Amino acid sequence: MDTLTIRQATKKDIHKVQDVLITSQQFTYKNIFSESNIQKIIHRYYNLDRLSEEIACINAKWHGYIVAEEQGNIIGVIGGGMRDETDGEVYVLYLHPKERGKGVGTRLLNHFTKIQKYTYGAEEQWVAVAKGNDYGIPFYEARGFTFQYESQSYAALDKNDISLWYKRKIIKGV
């Protein structure tokens, strides 16, 4: 992992970003959602037109995609924005399934947290994790996020699509 680079995604990365998002979506949610619902989410959020806009857009509400790249391959993607003046949110954090457990997710989250803290003034950071996501929940809990409440997912495709909301304080020295 010495060759891992964390950087802002560019338009030339679009297909590699899409591949990580789709592969991870299918891997993460195969035991939670139906294949039909997974495909609807992929079609809605990870189509090339939307990704092109989201790669180009960088502002307080959406910071663009940040990628983890190793030897020319994009192996992880994170994105999010500010909820308000002091609260940041991670909207998306996915790794290629083969890259799990190698510290890539932690490095992406740390980099992203610095952007939210030092560029946008975030003091707290939020994330919504699908109920039953046995990959995301322990990851965020191990990094200081604590459960706050559950609600129907903003992207809900059915009434059973529940998000667990977590937050953490952003500490000095992050």
NORNOR-V986424 format. One record per pair of residues at least 24 apart in sequence whose C-alpha atoms are under 8 Angstrom apart, sorted by the first residue. I is the first residue (numbers start at 1). GAP is how many residues later the second one is. D is the distance in whole Angstrom. If there is no record, write none. Layout:
I|GAP|D  I|GAP|D
This chain:
1|69|7  3|67|6  3|68|7  4|64|7  4|65|6  4|66|5  4|67|8  5|63|6  5|64|5  5|65|6  6|60|7  6|61|6  6|62|5  6|63|6  6|101|8  6|102|7  6|105|8  7|59|6  7|60|6  7|61|7  7|62|8  8|56|7  8|57|6  8|58|4  8|59|6  9|46|6  9|55|7  9|56|5  9|57|5  9|58|6  10|45|6  10|46|7  11|41|7  11|44|6  11|45|7  13|61|8  14|34|7  14|37|7  14|38|7  14|41|8  15|33|8  16|57|7  16|58|6  17|50|8  17|57|7  17|59|8  17|60|7  18|28|6  18|29|8  18|30|8  18|33|8  20|54|7  20|55|7  20|56|7  20|57|7  20|74|7  20|75|7  20|76|5  21|25|7  21|56|7  21|73|6  21|74|8  21|75|8  22|24|7  23|73|7  23|74|8  24|70|6  24|71|6  24|72|6  24|73|6  25|69|8  27|70|7  28|105|7  28|107|7  29|104|7  32|100|6  32|101|7  37|120|7  60|60|7  66|42|8  66|46|8  67|41|7  68|36|7  68|40|7  75|24|7  76|28|7  76|29|7  76|32|8  77|31|8  78|30|7  78|31|7  78|34|7  79|33|8  81|35|8  82|34|7  82|38|8  82|40|8  85|35|8  85|36|7  85|37|7  86|34|8  86|35|6  86|36|4  86|37|5  86|38|7  87|35|5  87|36|6  87|37|5  87|38|6  87|39|7  88|28|6  88|34|5  88|35|8  88|36|6  88|37|5  88|38|6  89|36|5  89|37|4  89|38|6  90|35|7  90|36|6  90|37|5  90|38|8  91|36|7  91|37|7  110|64|7  113|57|8  113|61|7  114|60|6  117|53|7  122|48|7  123|46|6  123|47|5  123|48|8  124|43|7  124|44|6  124|45|4  124|46|5  125|42|5  125|43|5  125|44|6  125|45|7  126|39|7  126|40|6  126|41|4  126|42|7  127|38|6  127|39|5  127|40|6  128|35|6  128|36|5  128|37|4  128|38|6  129|34|5  129|35|5  129|36|6  129|37|8  130|31|7  130|32|6  130|33|5  130|34|6  131|30|8  131|31|6  131|32|6  131|33|6  140|26|8  144|24|6
